[in-house]
Amino acid sequence: MKKLILMFMLFAPVATFAQQKFGHLDAQSIMSSMPEFIKAKGEVDAKQKEMENELKTMQDEFQRKLEEYQKTQSTMNATKQKETEEQLTQMQQKLQQAFNDGQQELGKLSQEKMMPIQTKLVNAIKAVGKAGNYVYIMDISAGIPYISDTLSKDVTAEVKAQLNKMK
């Protein structure tokens, strides 16, 4: 009798688990196909290219002045040498500050542009989950190595359809 009760307790959760609906999707591929993502990525990439060009110009100017200093250093008096070294140090600090500021600005811009897109995707996933009575929907782009096709349904197409409805 104890064995029968024990077996029932062991298999009851499995039976309940088998009745649950699970879904999976590739959120990265969905997001990368969204027109607003493509537009936002283009804007962020353009800003990044612009900043890279500005930094390259600053680096080239710094390099040019450094080489000029190295060529004329031996003919400079101590005061001029110290003054030029201070200018080079300031240029190097400005260059580093411009790089740091650029990184922060790009991060902020990227977050500003991507947050509404991510929110829209999450809302579409939630809508598909509720409509399909899914227990949860897993994102395979997050690194899940294996998902059983018999226990989990790929809902990528459903989420894309939901996103199209949300336009």
C-alpha positions as a Markdown table, in Angstrom:
| # | Residue | x | y | z |
|---|---|---|---|---|
| 1 | Met | 0.0 | 0.0 | 0.0 |
| 2 | Lys | 2.8 | 2.4 | 0.9 |
| 3 | Lys | 4.5 | 1.7 | -2.5 |
| 4 | Leu | 1.2 | 2.5 | -4.3 |
| 5 | Ile | 0.9 | 5.8 | -2.5 |
| 6 | Leu | 4.5 | 6.6 | -3.1 |
| 7 | Met | 4.2 | 5.8 | -6.8 |
| 8 | Phe | 1.1 | 8.0 | -7.0 |
| 9 | Met | 2.9 | 10.9 | -5.4 |
| 10 | Leu | 5.9 | 10.5 | -7.8 |
| 11 | Phe | 3.8 | 10.4 | -11.0 |
| 12 | Ala | 1.1 | 12.9 | -10.1 |
| 13 | Pro | 3.5 | 15.9 | -10.6 |
| 14 | Val | 4.6 | 14.4 | -13.9 |
| 15 | Ala | 1.1 | 14.1 | -15.1 |
| 16 | Thr | 0.3 | 17.6 | -14.1 |
| 17 | Phe | 3.5 | 18.9 | -15.7 |
| 18 | Ala | 2.6 | 17.1 | -19.0 |
| 19 | Gln | -0.7 | 19.1 | -19.1 |
| 20 | Gln | 1.1 | 22.4 | -18.9 |
| 21 | Lys | 1.9 | 24.4 | -22.0 |
| 22 | Phe | 5.4 | 25.7 | -22.5 |
| 23 | Gly | 6.7 | 27.9 | -25.4 |
| 24 | His | 10.0 | 29.0 | -26.6 |
| 25 | Leu | 11.2 | 31.7 | -29.0 |
| 26 | Asp | 14.3 | 33.4 | -30.3 |
| 27 | Ala | 13.8 | 37.0 | -29.1 |
| 28 | Gln | 17.0 | 38.1 | -30.7 |
| 29 | Ser | 15.9 | 37.1 | -34.2 |
| 30 | Ile | 12.4 | 38.6 | -33.6 |
| 31 | Met | 13.9 | 41.9 | -32.4 |
| 32 | Ser | 16.4 | 42.1 | -35.2 |
| 33 | Ser | 13.6 | 41.8 | -37.8 |
| 34 | Met | 11.5 | 44.6 | -36.3 |
| 35 | Pro | 11.6 | 47.8 | -38.4 |
| 36 | Glu | 11.9 | 50.1 | -35.4 |
| 37 | Phe | 14.9 | 48.0 | -34.2 |
| 38 | Ile | 16.6 | 48.4 | -37.6 |
| 39 | Lys | 15.9 | 52.1 | -37.6 |
| 40 | Ala | 17.2 | 52.6 | -34.0 |
| 41 | Lys | 20.3 | 50.5 | -34.6 |
| 42 | Gly | 21.0 | 52.6 | -37.7 |
| 43 | Glu | 20.7 | 55.8 | -35.7 |
| 44 | Val | 23.0 | 54.4 | -32.9 |
| 45 | Asp | 25.5 | 53.1 | -35.5 |
| 46 | Ala | 25.5 | 56.5 | -37.2 |
| 47 | Lys | 26.2 | 58.3 | -33.9 |
| 48 | Gln | 28.9 | 55.8 | -33.1 |
| 49 | Lys | 30.6 | 56.4 | -36.5 |
| 50 | Glu | 30.3 | 60.2 | -36.0 |
| 51 | Met | 32.0 | 59.9 | -32.6 |
| 52 | Glu | 34.7 | 57.6 | -33.9 |
| 53 | Asn | 35.5 | 60.2 | -36.6 |
| 54 | Glu | 35.7 | 62.9 | -34.0 |
| 55 | Leu | 38.0 | 60.8 | -31.8 |
| 56 | Lys | 40.2 | 59.9 | -34.8 |
| 57 | Thr | 40.6 | 63.6 | -35.7 |
| 58 | Met | 41.6 | 64.3 | -32.1 |
| 59 | Gln | 44.0 | 61.4 | -32.0 |
| 60 | Asp | 45.6 | 62.5 | -35.3 |
| 61 | Glu | 46.0 | 66.0 | -34.0 |
| 62 | Phe | 47.6 | 64.7 | -30.8 |
| 63 | Gln | 49.9 | 62.4 | -32.7 |
| 64 | Arg | 50.9 | 65.2 | -35.0 |
| 65 | Lys | 51.8 | 67.5 | -32.1 |
| 66 | Leu | 53.6 | 64.7 | -30.2 |
| 67 | Glu | 55.8 | 64.0 | -33.2 |
| 68 | Glu | 56.4 | 67.7 | -33.7 |
| 69 | Tyr | 57.4 | 68.0 | -30.1 |
| 70 | Gln | 59.7 | 64.9 | -30.3 |
| 71 | Lys | 61.5 | 66.4 | -33.3 |
| 72 | Thr | 62.0 | 69.9 | -31.8 |
| 73 | Gln | 62.4 | 68.9 | -28.1 |
| 74 | Ser | 66.2 | 69.1 | -28.2 |
| 75 | Thr | 66.2 | 72.7 | -29.5 |
| 76 | Met | 63.6 | 73.9 | -26.9 |
| 77 | Asn | 64.4 | 75.7 | -23.7 |
| 78 | Ala | 63.2 | 74.2 | -20.5 |
| 79 | Thr | 60.2 | 76.5 | -20.2 |
| 80 | Lys | 58.9 | 75.8 | -23.7 |
| 81 | Gln | 59.5 | 72.1 | -23.3 |
| 82 | Lys | 57.5 | 72.0 | -20.0 |
| 83 | Glu | 54.7 | 74.1 | -21.6 |
| 84 | Thr | 54.5 | 71.8 | -24.6 |
| 85 | Glu | 54.5 | 68.7 | -22.4 |
| 86 | Glu | 51.6 | 70.2 | -20.4 |
| 87 | Gln | 49.7 | 70.9 | -23.6 |
| 88 | Leu | 50.2 | 67.3 | -24.7 |
| 89 | Thr | 49.1 | 66.0 | -21.4 |
| 90 | Gln | 45.9 | 68.2 | -21.6 |
| 91 | Met | 45.3 | 67.0 | -25.1 |
| 92 | Gln | 45.6 | 63.4 | -24.0 |
| 93 | Gln | 43.3 | 63.9 | -21.1 |
| 94 | Lys | 40.7 | 65.6 | -23.4 |
| 95 | Leu | 41.0 | 62.7 | -25.7 |
| 96 | Gln | 40.4 | 60.2 | -22.9 |
| 97 | Gln | 37.5 | 62.3 | -21.6 |
| 98 | Ala | 35.9 | 62.5 | -25.1 |
| 99 | Phe | 36.2 | 58.8 | -25.4 |
| 100 | Asn | 34.5 | 58.2 | -22.0 |
| 101 | Asp | 31.8 | 60.8 | -22.7 |
| 102 | Gly | 31.2 | 59.2 | -26.1 |
| 103 | Gln | 30.8 | 55.8 | -24.5 |
| 104 | Gln | 28.3 | 57.1 | -22.0 |
| 105 | Glu | 26.4 | 59.0 | -24.6 |
| 106 | Leu | 26.2 | 55.9 | -26.9 |
| 107 | Gly | 25.1 | 53.8 | -24.0 |
| 108 | Lys | 22.4 | 56.3 | -23.1 |
| 109 | Leu | 21.2 | 56.7 | -26.7 |
| 110 | Ser | 21.1 | 52.9 | -27.2 |
| 111 | Gln | 19.1 | 52.4 | -24.1 |
| 112 | Glu | 16.8 | 55.3 | -25.0 |
| 113 | Lys | 16.2 | 53.8 | -28.4 |
| 114 | Met | 16.0 | 50.1 | -27.5 |
| 115 | Met | 13.9 | 50.3 | -24.3 |
| 116 | Pro | 10.6 | 51.0 | -26.1 |
| 117 | Ile | 11.3 | 48.2 | -28.6 |
| 118 | Gln | 12.1 | 45.7 | -25.9 |
| 119 | Thr | 9.0 | 46.7 | -24.0 |
| 120 | Lys | 6.9 | 46.2 | -27.2 |
| 121 | Leu | 8.5 | 42.7 | -27.6 |
| 122 | Val | 7.8 | 41.8 | -24.0 |
| 123 | Asn | 4.2 | 42.9 | -24.3 |
| 124 | Ala | 3.8 | 40.8 | -27.5 |
| 125 | Ile | 5.3 | 37.8 | -25.7 |
| 126 | Lys | 2.9 | 38.3 | -22.8 |
| 127 | Ala | -0.1 | 38.6 | -25.1 |
| 128 | Val | 0.8 | 35.4 | -26.9 |
| 129 | Gly | 1.4 | 33.7 | -23.5 |
| 130 | Lys | -2.0 | 34.7 | -22.2 |
| 131 | Ala | -3.8 | 33.9 | -25.4 |
| 132 | Gly | -2.2 | 30.5 | -25.6 |
| 133 | Asn | -2.4 | 29.7 | -21.9 |
| 134 | Tyr | 1.3 | 29.1 | -21.7 |
| 135 | Val | 2.9 | 28.5 | -18.3 |
| 136 | Tyr | 6.0 | 30.3 | -19.5 |
| 137 | Ile | 7.8 | 31.1 | -22.7 |
| 138 | Met | 11.6 | 30.7 | -22.8 |
| 139 | Asp | 14.0 | 32.7 | -24.8 |
| 140 | Ile | 16.4 | 30.3 | -26.6 |
| 141 | Ser | 18.7 | 33.2 | -27.5 |
| 142 | Ala | 19.5 | 33.5 | -23.8 |
| 143 | Gly | 21.5 | 30.3 | -24.1 |
| 144 | Ile | 19.2 | 27.3 | -23.3 |
| 145 | Pro | 21.1 | 24.4 | -24.8 |
| 146 | Tyr | 18.1 | 22.1 | -25.4 |
| 147 | Ile | 14.3 | 22.4 | -25.6 |
| 148 | Ser | 12.1 | 19.4 | -26.2 |
| 149 | Asp | 9.8 | 20.0 | -29.2 |
| 150 | Thr | 7.3 | 17.6 | -27.6 |
| 151 | Leu | 7.0 | 19.6 | -24.4 |
| 152 | Ser | 7.6 | 23.1 | -25.8 |
| 153 | Lys | 6.1 | 24.9 | -28.8 |
| 154 | Asp | 8.1 | 27.4 | -30.8 |
| 155 | Val | 6.0 | 30.6 | -30.6 |
| 156 | Thr | 8.3 | 32.9 | -32.6 |
| 157 | Ala | 5.9 | 33.2 | -35.5 |
| 158 | Glu | 3.0 | 33.9 | -33.1 |
| 159 | Val | 5.0 | 36.7 | -31.4 |
| 160 | Lys | 5.9 | 38.2 | -34.8 |
| 161 | Ala | 2.2 | 38.1 | -35.8 |
| 162 | Gln | 1.3 | 39.8 | -32.5 |
| 163 | Leu | 3.9 | 42.5 | -33.1 |
| 164 | Asn | 2.4 | 43.2 | -36.5 |
| 165 | Lys | -1.0 | 43.6 | -34.8 |
| 166 | Met | 0.5 | 46.1 | -32.4 |
| 167 | Lys | 1.7 | 48.5 | -35.1 |
